[in-house]
């Protein structure tokens, strides 16, 4: 009978943790770009802090990624194109996107 009495107490503890609202985060897309001119730019995702792992290493310089195709694009040093945008290198491997 003690087990039955303890079960309702544990269910009462659950609503207390639900009372602290968790921020609503949109699902991370398969293809995301930080360039606002790109059709793959989703502003709602950038309202939250996101991280990218390439082959198990976290990268902070990713400008664009595609999980299904397995690539990320990162700036190539100080090089810029004729329009002033950074030149991007495409690195391939296992890509993981996550919220921090």
MODELLER restraints for C-alpha pairs under 7 A, 6 or more apart:
rsr = mdl.restraints
at = mdl.atoms
rsr.add(forms.Gaussian(group=physical.xy_distance, feature=features.Distance(at['CA:26:A'], at['CA:44:A']), mean=6.98, stdev=0.5))
rsr.add(forms.Gaussian(group=physical.xy_distance, feature=features.Distance(at['CA:26:A'], at['CA:45:A']), mean=6.30, stdev=0.5))
rsr.add(forms.Gaussian(group=physical.xy_distance, feature=features.Distance(at['CA:28:A'], at['CA:45:A']), mean=6.96, stdev=0.5))
rsr.add(forms.Gaussian(group=physical.xy_distance, feature=features.Distance(at['CA:30:A'], at['CA:66:A']), mean=5.63, stdev=0.5))
rsr.add(forms.Gaussian(group=physical.xy_distance, feature=features.Distance(at['CA:30:A'], at['CA:67:A']), mean=5.35, stdev=0.5))
rsr.add(forms.Gaussian(group=physical.xy_distance, feature=features.Distance(at['CA:30:A'], at['CA:68:A']), mean=6.51, stdev=0.5))
rsr.add(forms.Gaussian(group=physical.xy_distance, feature=features.Distance(at['CA:31:A'], at['CA:40:A']), mean=6.32, stdev=0.5))
rsr.add(forms.Gaussian(group=physical.xy_distance, feature=features.Distance(at['CA:31:A'], at['CA:65:A']), mean=5.68, stdev=0.5))
rsr.add(forms.Gaussian(group=physical.xy_distance, feature=features.Distance(at['CA:31:A'], at['CA:66:A']), mean=4.31, stdev=0.5))
rsr.add(forms.Gaussian(group=physical.xy_distance, feature=features.Distance(at['CA:31:A'], at['CA:67:A']), mean=6.58, stdev=0.5))
rsr.add(forms.Gaussian(group=physical.xy_distance, feature=features.Distance(at['CA:32:A'], at['CA:40:A']), mean=5.12, stdev=0.5))
rsr.add(forms.Gaussian(group=physical.xy_distance, feature=features.Distance(at['CA:32:A'], at['CA:41:A']), mean=5.76, stdev=0.5))
rsr.add(forms.Gaussian(group=physical.xy_distance, feature=features.Distance(at['CA:32:A'], at['CA:64:A']), mean=5.65, stdev=0.5))
rsr.add(forms.Gaussian(group=physical.xy_distance, feature=features.Distance(at['CA:32:A'], at['CA:65:A']), mean=5.60, stdev=0.5))
rsr.add(forms.Gaussian(group=physical.xy_distance, feature=features.Distance(at['CA:32:A'], at['CA:66:A']), mean=6.69, stdev=0.5))
rsr.add(forms.Gaussian(group=physical.xy_distance, feature=features.Distance(at['CA:33:A'], at['CA:40:A']), mean=5.33, stdev=0.5))
rsr.add(forms.Gaussian(group=physical.xy_distance, feature=features.Distance(at['CA:33:A'], at['CA:41:A']), mean=4.83, stdev=0.5))
rsr.add(forms.Gaussian(group=physical.xy_distance, feature=features.Distance(at['CA:33:A'], at['CA:63:A']), mean=6.04, stdev=0.5))
rsr.add(forms.Gaussian(group=physical.xy_distance, feature=features.Distance(at['CA:33:A'], at['CA:64:A']), mean=4.20, stdev=0.5))
rsr.add(forms.Gaussian(group=physical.xy_distance, feature=features.Distance(at['CA:33:A'], at['CA:65:A']), mean=6.61, stdev=0.5))
rsr.add(forms.Gaussian(group=physical.xy_distance, feature=features.Distance(at['CA:34:A'], at['CA:41:A']), mean=5.83, stdev=0.5))
rsr.add(forms.Gaussian(group=physical.xy_distance, feature=features.Distance(at['CA:34:A'], at['CA:63:A']), mean=5.46, stdev=0.5))
rsr.add(forms.Gaussian(group=physical.xy_distance, feature=features.Distance(at['CA:34:A'], at['CA:64:A']), mean=6.18, stdev=0.5))
rsr.add(forms.Gaussian(group=physical.xy_distance, feature=features.Distance(at['CA:35:A'], at['CA:41:A']), mean=6.30, stdev=0.5))
rsr.add(forms.Gaussian(group=physical.xy_distance, feature=features.Distance(at['CA:49:A'], at['CA:99:A']), mean=6.03, stdev=0.5))
rsr.add(forms.Gaussian(group=physical.xy_distance, feature=features.Distance(at['CA:49:A'], at['CA:100:A']), mean=5.72, stdev=0.5))
rsr.add(forms.Gaussian(group=physical.xy_distance, feature=features.Distance(at['CA:50:A'], at['CA:98:A']), mean=5.70, stdev=0.5))
rsr.add(forms.Gaussian(group=physical.xy_distance, feature=features.Distance(at['CA:50:A'], at['CA:99:A']), mean=4.39, stdev=0.5))
rsr.add(forms.Gaussian(group=physical.xy_distance, feature=features.Distance(at['CA:50:A'], at['CA:100:A']), mean=5.54, stdev=0.5))
rsr.add(forms.Gaussian(group=physical.xy_distance, feature=features.Distance(at['CA:51:A'], at['CA:97:A']), mean=5.84, stdev=0.5))
rsr.add(forms.Gaussian(group=physical.xy_distance, feature=features.Distance(at['CA:51:A'], at['CA:98:A']), mean=5.32, stdev=0.5))
rsr.add(forms.Gaussian(group=physical.xy_distance, feature=features.Distance(at['CA:51:A'], at['CA:99:A']), mean=6.03, stdev=0.5))
rsr.add(forms.Gaussian(group=physical.xy_distance, feature=features.Distance(at['CA:51:A'], at['CA:100:A']), mean=6.31, stdev=0.5))
rsr.add(forms.Gaussian(group=physical.xy_distance, feature=features.Distance(at['CA:52:A'], at['CA:58:A']), mean=5.73, stdev=0.5))
rsr.add(forms.Gaussian(group=physical.xy_distance, feature=features.Distance(at['CA:52:A'], at['CA:59:A']), mean=5.73, stdev=0.5))
rsr.add(forms.Gaussian(group=physical.xy_distance, feature=features.Distance(at['CA:52:A'], at['CA:96:A']), mean=5.71, stdev=0.5))
rsr.add(forms.Gaussian(group=physical.xy_distance, feature=features.Distance(at['CA:52:A'], at['CA:97:A']), mean=4.66, stdev=0.5))
rsr.add(forms.Gaussian(group=physical.xy_distance, feature=features.Distance(at['CA:52:A'], at['CA:98:A']), mean=6.50, stdev=0.5))
rsr.add(forms.Gaussian(group=physical.xy_distance, feature=features.Distance(at['CA:53:A'], at['CA:59:A']), mean=5.86, stdev=0.5))
rsr.add(forms.Gaussian(group=physical.xy_distance, feature=features.Distance(at['CA:53:A'], at['CA:95:A']), mean=5.72, stdev=0.5))
rsr.add(forms.Gaussian(group=physical.xy_distance, feature=features.Distance(at['CA:53:A'], at['CA:96:A']), mean=5.03, stdev=0.5))
rsr.add(forms.Gaussian(group=physical.xy_distance, feature=features.Distance(at['CA:53:A'], at['CA:97:A']), mean=6.48, stdev=0.5))
rsr.add(forms.Gaussian(group=physical.xy_distance, feature=features.Distance(at['CA:54:A'], at['CA:93:A']), mean=6.18, stdev=0.5))
rsr.add(forms.Gaussian(group=physical.xy_distance, feature=features.Distance(at['CA:54:A'], at['CA:94:A']), mean=5.59, stdev=0.5))
rsr.add(forms.Gaussian(group=physical.xy_distance, feature=features.Distance(at['CA:54:A'], at['CA:95:A']), mean=4.79, stdev=0.5))
rsr.add(forms.Gaussian(group=physical.xy_distance, feature=features.Distance(at['CA:54:A'], at['CA:96:A']), mean=6.61, stdev=0.5))
rsr.add(forms.Gaussian(group=physical.xy_distance, feature=features.Distance(at['CA:55:A'], at['CA:93:A']), mean=5.71, stdev=0.5))
rsr.add(forms.Gaussian(group=physical.xy_distance, feature=features.Distance(at['CA:55:A'], at['CA:94:A']), mean=4.97, stdev=0.5))
rsr.add(forms.Gaussian(group=physical.xy_distance, feature=features.Distance(at['CA:55:A'], at['CA:95:A']), mean=6.59, stdev=0.5))
rsr.add(forms.Gaussian(group=physical.xy_distance, feature=features.Distance(at['CA:61:A'], at['CA:74:A']), mean=5.93, stdev=0.5))
rsr.add(forms.Gaussian(group=physical.xy_distance, feature=features.Distance(at['CA:62:A'], at['CA:72:A']), mean=6.50, stdev=0.5))
rsr.add(forms.Gaussian(group=physical.xy_distance, feature=features.Distance(at['CA:62:A'], at['CA:73:A']), mean=5.90, stdev=0.5))
rsr.add(forms.Gaussian(group=physical.xy_distance, feature=features.Distance(at['CA:62:A'], at['CA:74:A']), mean=4.85, stdev=0.5))
rsr.add(forms.Gaussian(group=physical.xy_distance, feature=features.Distance(at['CA:63:A'], at['CA:73:A']), mean=5.64, stdev=0.5))
rsr.add(forms.Gaussian(group=physical.xy_distance, feature=features.Distance(at['CA:63:A'], at['CA:74:A']), mean=5.48, stdev=0.5))
rsr.add(forms.Gaussian(group=physical.xy_distance, feature=features.Distance(at['CA:64:A'], at['CA:72:A']), mean=5.69, stdev=0.5))
rsr.add(forms.Gaussian(group=physical.xy_distance, feature=features.Distance(at['CA:64:A'], at['CA:73:A']), mean=5.10, stdev=0.5))
rsr.add(forms.Gaussian(group=physical.xy_distance, feature=features.Distance(at['CA:65:A'], at['CA:71:A']), mean=5.87, stdev=0.5))
rsr.add(forms.Gaussian(group=physical.xy_distance, feature=features.Distance(at['CA:65:A'], at['CA:72:A']), mean=4.19, stdev=0.5))
rsr.add(forms.Gaussian(group=physical.xy_distance, feature=features.Distance(at['CA:65:A'], at['CA:73:A']), mean=6.21, stdev=0.5))
rsr.add(forms.Gaussian(group=physical.xy_distance, feature=features.Distance(at['CA:66:A'], at['CA:72:A']), mean=6.42, stdev=0.5))
rsr.add(forms.Gaussian(group=physical.xy_distance, feature=features.Distance(at['CA:67:A'], at['CA:95:A']), mean=5.30, stdev=0.5))
rsr.add(forms.Gaussian(group=physical.xy_distance, feature=features.Distance(at['CA:67:A'], at['CA:96:A']), mean=6.70, stdev=0.5))
rsr.add(forms.Gaussian(group=physical.xy_distance, feature=features.Distance(at['CA:70:A'], at['CA:92:A']), mean=5.67, stdev=0.5))
rsr.add(forms.Gaussian(group=physical.xy_distance, feature=features.Distance(at['CA:70:A'], at['CA:93:A']), mean=5.28, stdev=0.5))
rsr.add(forms.Gaussian(group=physical.xy_distance, feature=features.Distance(at['CA:70:A'], at['CA:94:A']), mean=5.47, stdev=0.5))
rsr.add(forms.Gaussian(group=physical.xy_distance, feature=features.Distance(at['CA:70:A'], at['CA:95:A']), mean=5.62, stdev=0.5))
rsr.add(forms.Gaussian(group=physical.xy_distance, feature=features.Distance(at['CA:71:A'], at['CA:90:A']), mean=6.43, stdev=0.5))
rsr.add(forms.Gaussian(group=physical.xy_distance, feature=features.Distance(at['CA:71:A'], at['CA:91:A']), mean=5.47, stdev=0.5))
rsr.add(forms.Gaussian(group=physical.xy_distance, feature=features.Distance(at['CA:71:A'], at['CA:92:A']), mean=4.28, stdev=0.5))
rsr.add(forms.Gaussian(group=physical.xy_distance, feature=features.Distance(at['CA:71:A'], at['CA:93:A']), mean=5.99, stdev=0.5))
rsr.add(forms.Gaussian(group=physical.xy_distance, feature=features.Distance(at['CA:71:A'], at['CA:95:A']), mean=6.64, stdev=0.5))
rsr.add(forms.Gaussian(group=physical.xy_distance, feature=features.Distance(at['CA:72:A'], at['CA:90:A']), mean=5.67, stdev=0.5))
rsr.add(forms.Gaussian(group=physical.xy_distance, feature=features.Distance(at['CA:72:A'], at['CA:91:A']), mean=5.37, stdev=0.5))
rsr.add(forms.Gaussian(group=physical.xy_distance, feature=features.Distance(at['CA:72:A'], at['CA:92:A']), mean=6.54, stdev=0.5))
rsr.add(forms.Gaussian(group=physical.xy_distance, feature=features.Distance(at['CA:73:A'], at['CA:88:A']), mean=5.70, stdev=0.5))
rsr.add(forms.Gaussian(group=physical.xy_distance, feature=features.Distance(at['CA:73:A'], at['CA:89:A']), mean=5.35, stdev=0.5))
rsr.add(forms.Gaussian(group=physical.xy_distance, feature=features.Distance(at['CA:73:A'], at['CA:90:A']), mean=4.47, stdev=0.5))
rsr.add(forms.Gaussian(group=physical.xy_distance, feature=features.Distance(at['CA:73:A'], at['CA:91:A']), mean=6.24, stdev=0.5))
rsr.add(forms.Gaussian(group=physical.xy_distance, feature=features.Distance(at['CA:74:A'], at['CA:88:A']), mean=5.22, stdev=0.5))
rsr.add(forms.Gaussian(group=physical.xy_distance, feature=features.Distance(at['CA:74:A'], at['CA:89:A']), mean=5.36, stdev=0.5))
rsr.add(forms.Gaussian(group=physical.xy_distance, feature=features.Distance(at['CA:74:A'], at['CA:90:A']), mean=6.65, stdev=0.5))
rsr.add(forms.Gaussian(group=physical.xy_distance, feature=features.Distance(at['CA:75:A'], at['CA:86:A']), mean=5.83, stdev=0.5))
rsr.add(forms.Gaussian(group=physical.xy_distance, feature=features.Distance(at['CA:75:A'], at['CA:87:A']), mean=5.68, stdev=0.5))
rsr.add(forms.Gaussian(group=physical.xy_distance, feature=features.Distance(at['CA:75:A'], at['CA:88:A']), mean=4.43, stdev=0.5))
rsr.add(forms.Gaussian(group=physical.xy_distance, feature=features.Distance(at['CA:75:A'], at['CA:89:A']), mean=6.18, stdev=0.5))
rsr.add(forms.Gaussian(group=physical.xy_distance, feature=features.Distance(at['CA:76:A'], at['CA:86:A']), mean=6.98, stdev=0.5))
rsr.add(forms.Gaussian(group=physical.xy_distance, feature=features.Distance(at['CA:76:A'], at['CA:87:A']), mean=5.54, stdev=0.5))
rsr.add(forms.Gaussian(group=physical.xy_distance, feature=features.Distance(at['CA:76:A'], at['CA:88:A']), mean=5.48, stdev=0.5))
rsr.add(forms.Gaussian(group=physical.xy_distance, feature=features.Distance(at['CA:76:A'], at['CA:89:A']), mean=5.98, stdev=0.5))
rsr.add(forms.Gaussian(group=physical.xy_distance, feature=features.Distance(at['CA:79:A'], at['CA:86:A']), mean=5.87, stdev=0.5))
rsr.add(forms.Gaussian(group=physical.xy_distance, feature=features.Distance(at['CA:79:A'], at['CA:87:A']), mean=5.77, stdev=0.5))
rsr.add(forms.Gaussian(group=physical.xy_distance, feature=features.Distance(at['CA:80:A'], at['CA:86:A']), mean=4.19, stdev=0.5))
rsr.add(forms.Gaussian(group=physical.xy_distance, feature=features.Distance(at['CA:80:A'], at['CA:87:A']), mean=5.20, stdev=0.5))
rsr.add(forms.Gaussian(group=physical.xy_distance, feature=features.Distance(at['CA:81:A'], at['CA:87:A']), mean=6.08, stdev=0.5))
